[in-house]
Amino acid sequence: MPKLNAVLMTVLAVAVIAATGFLVLRPSGPAADPQQTQKLIRKLADTDSDVKREGEEGLRRMGPAAMGPLKEASNSADRVLAGRAAKLLLELQPPAPAERTSTSAN
């Protein structure tokens, strides 16, 4: 019985290592298609609120891959587009680590 336990523990360890390797080496997300990204960006400036929402959701799903195009769009002359792009940028940016405030006892 102890040999069976050792074999099972070894198999489990190999499975955990293999799963970890798979998770680390897999692509982080879908590659951003520049044409699709631009379509989603243009939807942000649409007058139809459903179309705007569709563009926002698509860009959110893209995650960090949408950051570059959103930065460009946030500088657009179109104020609606620039505002929505800036809002999405804030949502997609990882939160900055909180700065520690040191209080000294005097």
DSSP file (Angstrom, degrees, kcal/mol; ACC not computed):
  #  RESIDUE AA STRUCTURE BP1 BP2  ACC     N-H-->O    O-->H-N    N-H-->O    O-->H-N    TCO  KAPPA ALPHA  PHI   PSI    X-CA   Y-CA   Z-CA
    1    1 A M     >        0   0    0      0, 0.0     4,-2.2     0, 0.0     5,-0.2   0.000 360.0 360.0 360.0 -41.5    0.0    0.0    0.0
    2    2 A P  H  >  +     0   0    0      0, 0.0     4,-2.1     0, 0.0     5,-0.1   0.864 360.0  53.5 -60.8 -33.1    2.8    2.6    0.7
    3    3 A K  H  > S+     0   0    0      2,-0.2     4,-2.3     1,-0.2     5,-0.2   0.901 107.4  50.7 -67.3 -38.6    4.2    2.0   -2.8
    4    4 A L  H  > S+     0   0    0      1,-0.2     4,-2.7     2,-0.2    -1,-0.2   0.910 109.6  50.4 -63.7 -42.1    0.8    2.7   -4.3
    5    5 A N  H  X S+     0   0    0     -4,-2.2     4,-2.5     1,-0.2    -1,-0.2   0.904 110.1  50.2 -61.4 -41.8    0.5    5.9   -2.3
    6    6 A A  H  X S+     0   0    0     -4,-2.1     4,-2.0     2,-0.2    -2,-0.2   0.902 111.9  47.7 -64.5 -40.4    4.0    7.0   -3.5
    7    7 A V  H  X S+     0   0    0     -4,-2.3     4,-2.6     2,-0.2    -2,-0.2   0.930 112.8  48.4 -65.9 -45.2    3.0    6.3   -7.1
    8    8 A L  H  X S+     0   0    0     -4,-2.7     4,-2.5     1,-0.2    -2,-0.2   0.895 111.1  50.1 -63.2 -40.2   -0.2    8.2   -6.8
    9    9 A M  H  X S+     0   0    0     -4,-2.5     4,-2.4     2,-0.2    -1,-0.2   0.885 111.0  50.0 -65.0 -38.1    1.5   11.1   -5.2
   10   10 A T  H  X S+     0   0    0     -4,-2.0     4,-2.5     2,-0.2    -2,-0.2   0.928 111.2  48.1 -65.8 -44.6    4.1   11.1   -8.0
   11   11 A V  H  X S+     0   0    0     -4,-2.6     4,-2.3     1,-0.2    -2,-0.2   0.914 112.6  49.5 -61.7 -42.8    1.3   11.1  -10.7
   12   12 A L  H  X S+     0   0    0     -4,-2.5     4,-2.4     2,-0.2    -2,-0.2   0.915 110.4  50.1 -62.2 -43.8   -0.5   13.9   -8.9
   13   13 A A  H  X S+     0   0    0     -4,-2.4     4,-2.4     1,-0.2    -2,-0.2   0.912 111.1  48.6 -62.5 -42.9    2.7   16.0   -8.7
   14   14 A V  H  X S+     0   0    0     -4,-2.5     4,-2.6     1,-0.2    -1,-0.2   0.903 111.1  51.1 -63.9 -40.3    3.4   15.5  -12.4
   15   15 A A  H  X S+     0   0    0     -4,-2.3     4,-2.5     2,-0.2    -2,-0.2   0.908 110.6  48.1 -63.8 -41.8   -0.2   16.4  -13.2
   16   16 A V  H  X S+     0   0    0     -4,-2.4     4,-2.4     2,-0.2    -2,-0.2   0.916 112.9  48.2 -64.9 -43.1    0.0   19.6  -11.2
   17   17 A I  H  X S+     0   0    0     -4,-2.4     4,-2.5     2,-0.2    -2,-0.2   0.913 112.7  48.7 -64.2 -42.4    3.4   20.6  -12.8
   18   18 A A  H  X S+     0   0    0     -4,-2.6     4,-2.3     2,-0.2    -2,-0.2   0.913 111.8  48.6 -64.0 -42.8    2.0   19.9  -16.3
   19   19 A A  H  X S+     0   0    0     -4,-2.5     4,-2.3     2,-0.2    -2,-0.2   0.901 111.5  50.1 -64.8 -40.5   -1.2   22.0  -15.6
   20   20 A T  H  X S+     0   0    0     -4,-2.4     4,-2.2     2,-0.2    -2,-0.2   0.923 110.6  49.7 -63.1 -44.5    0.9   24.8  -14.2
   21   21 A G  H  X S+     0   0    0     -4,-2.5     4,-2.2     1,-0.2    -2,-0.2   0.901 110.4  50.8 -60.9 -41.6    3.1   24.7  -17.3
   22   22 A F  H  X S+     0   0    0     -4,-2.3     4,-1.3     1,-0.2    -2,-0.2   0.926 111.5  47.2 -61.6 -45.8    0.1   24.8  -19.6
   23   23 A L  H  < S+     0   0    0     -4,-2.3    -1,-0.2     1,-0.2    -2,-0.2   0.860 114.5  46.7 -66.5 -35.7   -1.4   27.8  -17.8
   24   24 A V  H  < S+     0   0    0     -4,-2.2    -1,-0.2     1,-0.2    -2,-0.2   0.877 116.8  42.5 -73.5 -37.5    1.9   29.7  -17.9
   25   25 A L  H  < S+     0   0    0     -4,-2.2    -2,-0.2    -5,-0.2    -1,-0.2   0.581  90.0 100.8 -89.9 -10.2    2.7   29.0  -21.5
   26   26 A R  S  < S-     0   0    0     -4,-1.3    -3,-0.0    -5,-0.2    -4,-0.0  -0.397  87.4 -90.2 -73.9 154.3   -0.8   29.5  -23.0
   27   27 A P        -     0   0    0      0, 0.0    -1,-0.1     0, 0.0    -2,-0.1  -0.325  31.0-130.7 -61.6 146.1   -1.5   32.8  -24.8
   28   28 A S  S    S-     0   0    0      1,-0.2    -2,-0.1    -3,-0.1    -3,-0.0   0.726  74.5 -30.5 -74.6 -21.7   -2.9   35.4  -22.5
   29   29 A G  S    S-     0   0    0     34,-0.0    -1,-0.2    36,-0.0     2,-0.1  -0.980  85.7 -51.5-177.4 177.3   -5.8   36.3  -24.8
   30   30 A P        -     0   0    0      0, 0.0     2,-0.1     0, 0.0    35,-0.1  -0.403  61.8-104.9 -68.9 143.9   -7.0   36.6  -28.3
   31   31 A A        -     0   0    0      1,-0.1     2,-0.5    -2,-0.1    31,-0.0  -0.446  39.6-110.9 -67.2 139.8   -4.7   38.5  -30.7
   32   32 A A        -     0   0    0     -2,-0.1    -1,-0.1    -3,-0.1     3,-0.1  -0.606  21.2-144.7 -78.4 123.7   -6.2   41.9  -31.4
   33   33 A D     >  -     0   0    0     -2,-0.5     4,-2.8     1,-0.2     5,-0.2  -0.801   9.0-147.0 -84.9 116.8   -7.3   42.2  -35.0
   34   34 A P  H  > S+     0   0    0      0, 0.0     4,-2.2     0, 0.0     5,-0.2   0.860  96.5  49.6 -56.6 -38.1   -6.5   45.9  -36.0
   35   35 A Q  H  > S+     0   0    0      2,-0.2     4,-2.0     1,-0.2     5,-0.1   0.926 112.9  46.1 -67.9 -42.9   -9.6   46.2  -38.3
   36   36 A Q  H  > S+     0   0    0      1,-0.2     4,-2.2     2,-0.2    -1,-0.2   0.898 111.4  53.2 -64.9 -39.5  -11.9   44.8  -35.7
   37   37 A T  H  X S+     0   0    0     -4,-2.8     4,-2.4     1,-0.2    -2,-0.2   0.923 108.7  49.0 -61.5 -44.1  -10.4   47.0  -33.0
   38   38 A Q  H  X S+     0   0    0     -4,-2.2     4,-2.5     2,-0.2    -1,-0.2   0.866 108.6  53.6 -65.2 -35.7  -11.0   50.1  -35.2
   39   39 A K  H  X S+     0   0    0     -4,-2.0     4,-1.6     2,-0.2    -1,-0.2   0.926 110.6  46.7 -62.4 -43.4  -14.6   49.1  -35.8
   40   40 A L  H  X S+     0   0    0     -4,-2.2     4,-0.8     2,-0.2    -2,-0.2   0.893 111.0  52.0 -65.9 -39.2  -15.1   48.8  -32.1
   41   41 A I  H >< S+     0   0    0     -4,-2.4     3,-1.1     1,-0.2     4,-0.5   0.928 108.5  50.9 -62.1 -45.3  -13.4   52.2  -31.6
   42   42 A R  H >< S+     0   0    0     -4,-2.5     3,-1.2     1,-0.3    -1,-0.2   0.835 102.0  62.1 -62.2 -31.9  -15.7   53.8  -34.2
   43   43 A K  H >< S+     0   0    0     -4,-1.6     3,-1.4     1,-0.3    -1,-0.3   0.780  89.8  69.4 -65.2 -25.1  -18.8   52.4  -32.4
   44   44 A L  T << S+     0   0    0     -3,-1.1    -1,-0.3    -4,-0.8    -2,-0.2   0.807 101.4  45.8 -62.7 -28.1  -17.9   54.4  -29.3
   45   45 A A  T <  S+     0   0    0     -3,-1.2    -1,-0.3    -4,-0.5    -2,-0.2   0.372  86.3 122.1 -96.6   4.3  -18.8   57.6  -31.2
   46   46 A D    <   -     0   0    0     -3,-1.4     6,-0.1    -4,-0.2    -3,-0.0  -0.288  65.1-133.7 -67.6 152.3  -22.1   56.3  -32.7
   47   47 A T  S    S+     0   0    0      4,-0.1     2,-0.5     5,-0.0    -1,-0.1   0.724  85.9  86.6 -78.5 -20.5  -25.3   58.1  -31.9
   48   48 A D  S  > S-     0   0    0      1,-0.2     4,-2.2    -5,-0.1     3,-0.2  -0.698  71.1-149.9 -82.7 122.7  -27.1   54.8  -31.0
   49   49 A S  H  > S+     0   0    0     -2,-0.5     4,-2.4     1,-0.2     5,-0.2   0.828  96.2  56.2 -64.4 -31.2  -26.5   53.9  -27.4
   50   50 A D  H  > S+     0   0    0      2,-0.2     4,-2.1     1,-0.2    -1,-0.2   0.895 107.8  48.1 -67.1 -38.4  -26.8   50.2  -28.2
   51   51 A V  H  > S+     0   0    0     -3,-0.2     4,-2.3     2,-0.2    -2,-0.2   0.908 111.0  51.2 -67.1 -41.7  -24.0   50.5  -30.7
   52   52 A K  H  X S+     0   0    0     -4,-2.2     4,-2.5     1,-0.2    -2,-0.2   0.933 110.7  48.6 -58.7 -46.1  -21.9   52.4  -28.2
   53   53 A R  H  X S+     0   0    0     -4,-2.4     4,-2.7     1,-0.2    -1,-0.2   0.884 108.7  53.8 -62.3 -39.2  -22.4   49.7  -25.6
   54   54 A E  H  X S+     0   0    0     -4,-2.1     4,-2.2     1,-0.2    -1,-0.2   0.911 109.7  47.8 -61.8 -42.9  -21.5   47.1  -28.2
   55   55 A G  H  X S+     0   0    0     -4,-2.3     4,-2.2     2,-0.2    -2,-0.2   0.916 112.0  49.6 -63.7 -43.5  -18.2   48.9  -28.9
   56   56 A E  H  X S+     0   0    0     -4,-2.5     4,-2.5     1,-0.2    -2,-0.2   0.929 111.5  48.2 -61.5 -46.1  -17.5   49.2  -25.2
   57   57 A E  H  X S+     0   0    0     -4,-2.7     4,-2.3     1,-0.2    -1,-0.2   0.904 111.2  50.5 -63.7 -41.4  -18.2   45.6  -24.4
   58   58 A G  H  X S+     0   0    0     -4,-2.2     4,-1.3    -5,-0.2    -1,-0.2   0.907 112.3  46.7 -62.3 -41.9  -16.0   44.4  -27.3
   59   59 A L  H  X S+     0   0    0     -4,-2.2     4,-1.1     2,-0.2     7,-0.3   0.865 110.0  53.5 -70.1 -35.8  -13.1   46.6  -26.2
   60   60 A R  H >< S+     0   0    0     -4,-2.5     3,-0.6     1,-0.2    -2,-0.2   0.913 106.7  52.7 -63.1 -41.3  -13.5   45.4  -22.6
   61   61 A R  H 3< S+     0   0    0     -4,-2.3    -1,-0.2     1,-0.2    -2,-0.2   0.838 103.8  57.3 -63.5 -31.5  -13.3   41.8  -23.8
   62   62 A M  H >< S-     0   0    0     -4,-1.3     3,-1.3     1,-0.2    -1,-0.2   0.807  88.7-179.6 -68.8 -27.7  -10.0   42.6  -25.6
   63   63 A G  G X<  +     0   0    0     -4,-1.1     3,-2.1    -3,-0.6     4,-0.3  -0.377  61.8   1.8  66.1-136.7   -8.6   43.8  -22.4
   64   64 A P  G >  S+     0   0    0      0, 0.0     3,-1.4     0, 0.0     4,-0.4   0.723 122.4  71.2 -59.8 -22.7   -5.0   45.1  -22.5
   65   65 A A  G <  S+     0   0    0     -3,-1.3     3,-0.2     1,-0.3    -2,-0.2   0.743  95.8  54.3 -65.7 -21.0   -4.8   44.6  -26.2
   66   66 A A  G <> S+     0   0    0     -3,-2.1     4,-2.3    -7,-0.3    -1,-0.3   0.528  83.1  90.5 -88.2  -6.4   -7.2   47.6  -26.6
   67   67 A M  H <> S+     0   0    0     -3,-1.4     4,-2.3    -4,-0.3     5,-0.2   0.917  84.7  48.6 -59.7 -47.9   -5.1   50.0  -24.6
   68   68 A G  H  > S+     0   0    0     -4,-0.4     4,-2.0    -3,-0.2    -1,-0.2   0.958 114.6  43.3 -60.1 -54.4   -3.0   51.4  -27.5
   69   69 A P  H  > S+     0   0    0      0, 0.0     4,-2.5     0, 0.0    -1,-0.2   0.867 113.6  53.0 -60.5 -34.9   -6.0   52.1  -29.8
   70   70 A L  H  X S+     0   0    0     -4,-2.3     4,-2.0     2,-0.2    -2,-0.2   0.880 106.0  53.2 -68.0 -36.1   -7.9   53.5  -26.8
   71   71 A K  H  < S+     0   0    0     -4,-2.3     4,-0.5    -5,-0.2    -1,-0.2   0.922 111.3  46.4 -62.6 -42.9   -5.1   55.9  -26.0
   72   72 A E  H >< S+     0   0    0     -4,-2.0     3,-1.4     1,-0.2    -2,-0.2   0.931 112.7  49.7 -62.7 -44.9   -5.1   57.1  -29.6
   73   73 A A  H >< S+     0   0    0     -4,-2.5     3,-1.7     1,-0.3    -1,-0.2   0.807 100.2  64.3 -66.2 -29.0   -8.8   57.5  -29.6
   74   74 A S  T 3< S+     0   0    0     -4,-2.0    -1,-0.3     1,-0.3    -2,-0.2   0.673 101.7  51.7 -70.0 -13.7   -8.8   59.4  -26.3
   75   75 A N  T <  S+     0   0    0     -3,-1.4    -1,-0.3    -4,-0.5    -2,-0.2   0.246  86.1 128.4-100.7  11.0   -6.8   62.2  -28.1
   76   76 A S    <   -     0   0    0     -3,-1.7     6,-0.1     2,-0.2    -3,-0.1  -0.245  67.5-129.1 -67.5 153.1   -9.4   62.3  -30.9
   77   77 A A  S    S+     0   0    0      4,-0.0     2,-0.8     5,-0.0    -1,-0.1   0.733  91.7  91.3 -71.9 -22.5  -11.0   65.6  -32.0
   78   78 A D     >  -     0   0    0      1,-0.2     4,-2.9    -5,-0.1     5,-0.2  -0.660  69.1-158.8 -75.1 110.2  -14.4   63.9  -31.6
   79   79 A R  H  > S+     0   0    0     -2,-0.8     4,-2.3     1,-0.2     5,-0.2   0.841  87.8  52.0 -65.0 -34.9  -15.2   64.8  -28.0
   80   80 A V  H  > S+     0   0    0      2,-0.2     4,-2.4     1,-0.2     5,-0.2   0.952 113.7  43.8 -65.4 -48.9  -17.7   61.9  -27.6
   81   81 A L  H  > S+     0   0    0      1,-0.2     4,-2.6     2,-0.2     5,-0.2   0.930 114.4  49.6 -61.1 -46.6  -15.2   59.4  -28.9
   82   82 A A  H  X S+     0   0    0     -4,-2.9     4,-2.3     1,-0.2    -1,-0.2   0.900 112.1  48.5 -61.5 -41.3  -12.3   60.8  -26.8
   83   83 A G  H  X S+     0   0    0     -4,-2.3     4,-2.1    -5,-0.2    -1,-0.2   0.919 113.8  44.4 -66.6 -44.6  -14.4   60.8  -23.6
   84   84 A R  H  X S+     0   0    0     -4,-2.4     4,-2.4     2,-0.2    -2,-0.2   0.887 113.8  50.7 -68.2 -38.3  -15.6   57.3  -24.0
   85   85 A A  H  X S+     0   0    0     -4,-2.6     4,-2.3    -5,-0.2    -2,-0.2   0.916 110.5  49.2 -65.3 -41.7  -12.2   56.0  -24.9
   86   86 A A  H  X S+     0   0    0     -4,-2.3     4,-2.0    -5,-0.2    -2,-0.2   0.897 110.2  51.6 -63.9 -39.7  -10.7   57.8  -21.8
   87   87 A K  H  X S+     0   0    0     -4,-2.1     4,-1.6     1,-0.2    -2,-0.2   0.925 111.1  46.9 -62.7 -44.7  -13.3   56.2  -19.6
   88   88 A L  H  X S+     0   0    0     -4,-2.4     4,-2.5     1,-0.2     5,-0.2   0.877 107.5  57.4 -65.4 -36.8  -12.6   52.8  -20.9
   89   89 A L  H  X S+     0   0    0     -4,-2.3     4,-1.9     1,-0.2    -1,-0.2   0.923 105.6  50.3 -58.7 -43.4   -8.8   53.3  -20.5
   90   90 A L  H  < S+     0   0    0     -4,-2.0    -1,-0.2     1,-0.2    -2,-0.2   0.881 111.7  48.5 -62.6 -37.0   -9.4   54.0  -16.8
   91   91 A E  H  < S+     0   0    0     -4,-1.6    -1,-0.2     1,-0.2    -2,-0.2   0.887 114.5  44.6 -68.8 -38.6  -11.4   50.8  -16.5
   92   92 A L  H  < S+     0   0    0     -4,-2.5    -2,-0.2    -5,-0.1    -1,-0.2   0.718  90.6  96.4 -83.0 -20.8   -8.8   48.7  -18.3
   93   93 A Q  S  < S-     0   0    0     -4,-1.9     3,-0.1    -5,-0.2   -30,-0.0  -0.481  83.6-112.9 -70.7 136.8   -5.8   50.1  -16.5
   94   94 A P        -     0   0    0      0, 0.0    -1,-0.1     0, 0.0    -2,-0.1  -0.410  42.1 -95.5 -65.7 145.4   -4.6   48.0  -13.6
   95   95 A P        -     0   0    0      0, 0.0     3,-0.1     0, 0.0    -4,-0.0  -0.356  39.8-115.2 -64.0 139.1   -5.0   49.8  -10.3
   96   96 A A        -     0   0    0      1,-0.1     3,-0.1    -3,-0.1     2,-0.1  -0.483  37.9 -98.3 -71.6 142.4   -1.9   51.5   -9.1
   97   97 A P        -     0   0    0      0, 0.0     2,-0.2     0, 0.0    -1,-0.1  -0.381  45.2-104.6 -62.4 138.7   -0.5   50.1   -5.9
   98   98 A A        -     0   0    0      1,-0.1     2,-0.3    -3,-0.1     0, 0.0  -0.414  33.7-121.5 -66.2 133.0   -1.6   52.1   -2.9
   99   99 A E        -     0   0    0     -2,-0.2     2,-0.4    -3,-0.1    -1,-0.1  -0.555  24.6-123.6 -76.6 137.9    1.2   54.3   -1.6
  100  100 A R        -     0   0    0     -2,-0.3     2,-0.6    -3,-0.0    -1,-0.1  -0.647  18.1-150.7 -82.1 133.9    2.1   53.7    1.9
  101  101 A T        -     0   0    0     -2,-0.4     2,-0.5     2,-0.0    -1,-0.0  -0.913  10.1-148.7-104.2 124.3    1.8   56.7    4.2
  102  102 A S        -     0   0    0     -2,-0.6     2,-0.6     2,-0.0    -2,-0.0  -0.799   7.6-162.0 -96.2 130.9    4.2   56.5    7.0
  103  103 A T        -     0   0    0     -2,-0.5     2,-0.5     2,-0.0    -2,-0.0  -0.938   7.4-154.6-110.1 126.9    3.2   58.1   10.2
  104  104 A S        -     0   0    0     -2,-0.6     2,-0.6     2,-0.0    -2,-0.0  -0.844  14.7-128.5-105.0 137.8    5.9   58.9   12.7
  105  105 A A              0   0    0     -2,-0.5    -2,-0.0     1,-0.1     0, 0.0  -0.721 360.0 360.0 -84.1 120.9    5.2   59.1   16.3
  106  106 A N              0   0    0     -2,-0.6    -1,-0.1     0, 0.0    -2,-0.0   0.420 360.0 360.0 -97.9 360.0    6.7   62.4   17.7
